[in-house]
Amino acid sequence: MEDSEKKRLEDNDRRYVWHPFTQMKEWEAATPLIIEEGSGTYLTDIYGRRYLDGVSSLWVNIHGHRKKELDEALISQIKKISHSTLLGLSNVPSIKLAGMLAERAPSGLVRVFYSDNGSTGIEIAVKIGFQFWQQHPGGHKGKTKFISLVNAYHGDTIGSVSLGGIDLFHSLFKPLLFNSLKVSSPYCYRCHLDLNYPSCFMACLDGIEQIMKKHSDETAAFVIEPLVQAAAGMIVSPPGFLKKVRDLCTRYNILMIADEVATGFGRTGCMFACEHENVSPDLMVISKGLTGGYLPLAATLTTKDVYDVFLGEYDEFKTFFHGHSYTGNPLGCAVAIANLNLFDSEDVLSGIKEKARFLDERLRAFDGLQHVGNVRNKGLMVGIELVMDRSTKKPYPLSRRIGTKVGIFARKKGLLIRPLGNVVVLMPPLSATINELEAMAKITMDSILDVTERSCLS
Ligand SMILES: Cc1ncc(COP(=O)(O)O)c(C=O)c1O
């Protein structure tokens, strides 16, 4: 690429593109990093500089970039057809993929409803959960509310924001949102009950049970990110918590919606996080890793019990009146099939165990750092929470942008990471090698040290 073209791209990015979750005033004053190519765990910018992709291109990439089998699946599907609708028609890849998902999902999840991204997948789960009770033969029309967790993130559309619990992102939109009942999440490092695991015996579950009991007659569903509240800063729930939540949902006749958008497809070490505790939700939302990080696609899976309530004569109008233009897109489904096949042929899940063990060990070195308050990890999902003062757990004010500064330093050393506030995040592609993980850990350590200890910022 000519230098003049590179310059034009930079100028036009600043002039025309509005970047998500980005203060554009700052962005316009800086030089954008423009990615042109990728291969394996590496991304390359328009100047030919290479970077390790430390967050899997926003938690989507699984087998690395330019994976031969995924490229070929797409090319082969393009030669047949790129898009046809699922409204009134079907298409080959969407049927095959639905079967493969039903086979691999936690038991009982046998129906697949497609959409385009995690947020729409959640909207669909909410609408199915709501409509289910409206037309349930048992007469439960009062069950219209949703319970979700403090610190939850389920996406950016209005329904998913209504379930969200991150004030910085969500509180402004309150007048637009439906009211969801919020319960505290098990953020053990900053326990709202001021207890310690395991001697607490997960007392936080009592609060959840109380809300469920009190609102059982008016609650449609409980929504949870199983095992890891990702966008809140990789908050890992204590072992057994998810299973107990499942039991409570059953006891109080509340549907359980598992949001596996971030945790699905091997990130936590199992195909789906629910499997760690042998949990089968009533609805499960998947996206991100579904296509190996190639194309936008989501699916909302549900059980026969839920699905059956939508069956009836046409003029009973029990139909689920919902559908997006690109639902079941054949290109997305074809690459998702190839993605799942790679999980089998390359035995990806066994490989993750070794990598997760390595990372787990390597991360212990961060525990002793002066400004690292808490290191949390599950599988290949890692959050390192930086604090001003370890003894009091005093957080850095967000205005100090400590996480961003760590990211900027890491970028100079060849690692792309994107923090969540004061939490430094690592979520490498599952295909990252041990050497690449070692390099990521080393640069992250160096970056944290530089920003929190070597500079005057600490
Ligand atoms: C748990 C969870 N749910 C939903 C979403 C929303 O997904 P999308 O950004 O594809 O709309 C995300 C995105 O990060 C997520 O982490």
The ligand as an SDF file (V2000), in Angstrom:
LIG
                    3D

 16 16  0  0  0  0  0  0  0  0999 V2000
  -22.0580  -12.0220   28.1220 C   0  0  0  0  0  0  0  0  0  0  0  0
  -22.3640  -11.1600   26.9230 C   0  0  0  0  0  0  0  0  0  0  0  0
  -23.6290  -11.1230   26.4590 N   0  0  0  0  0  0  0  0  0  0  0  0
  -23.9580  -10.4010   25.3800 C   0  0  0  0  0  0  0  0  0  0  0  0
  -23.0150   -9.6430   24.7190 C   0  0  0  0  0  0  0  0  0  0  0  0
  -23.4100   -8.8260   23.5380 C   0  0  0  0  0  0  0  0  0  0  0  0
  -22.9000   -9.3810   22.3740 O   0  0  0  0  0  0  0  0  0  0  0  0
  -22.7750   -8.5030   21.0520 P   0  0  0  0  0  0  0  0  0  0  0  0
  -21.6940   -7.5030   21.3210 O   0  0  0  0  0  0  0  0  0  0  0  0
  -22.4160   -9.4830   19.9960 O   0  0  0  0  0  0  0  0  0  0  0  0
  -24.0970   -7.8620   20.8180 O   0  0  0  0  0  0  0  0  0  0  0  0
  -21.6860   -9.6620   25.1680 C   0  0  0  0  0  0  0  0  0  0  0  0
  -20.6650   -8.8630   24.4920 C   0  0  0  0  0  0  0  0  0  0  0  0
  -19.5590   -8.6930   24.9390 O   0  0  0  0  0  0  0  0  0  0  0  0
  -21.3530  -10.4290   26.3090 C   0  0  0  0  0  0  0  0  0  0  0  0
  -20.1130  -10.4690   26.7960 O   0  0  0  0  0  0  0  0  0  0  0  0
  1  2  1  0
  2  3  1  0
  2 15  2  0
  3  4  2  0
  4  5  1  0
  5  6  1  0
  5 12  2  0
  6  7  1  0
  7  8  1  0
  8  9  2  0
  8 10  1  0
  8 11  1  0
 12 13  1  0
 12 15  1  0
 13 14  2  0
 15 16  1  0
M  END
$$$$
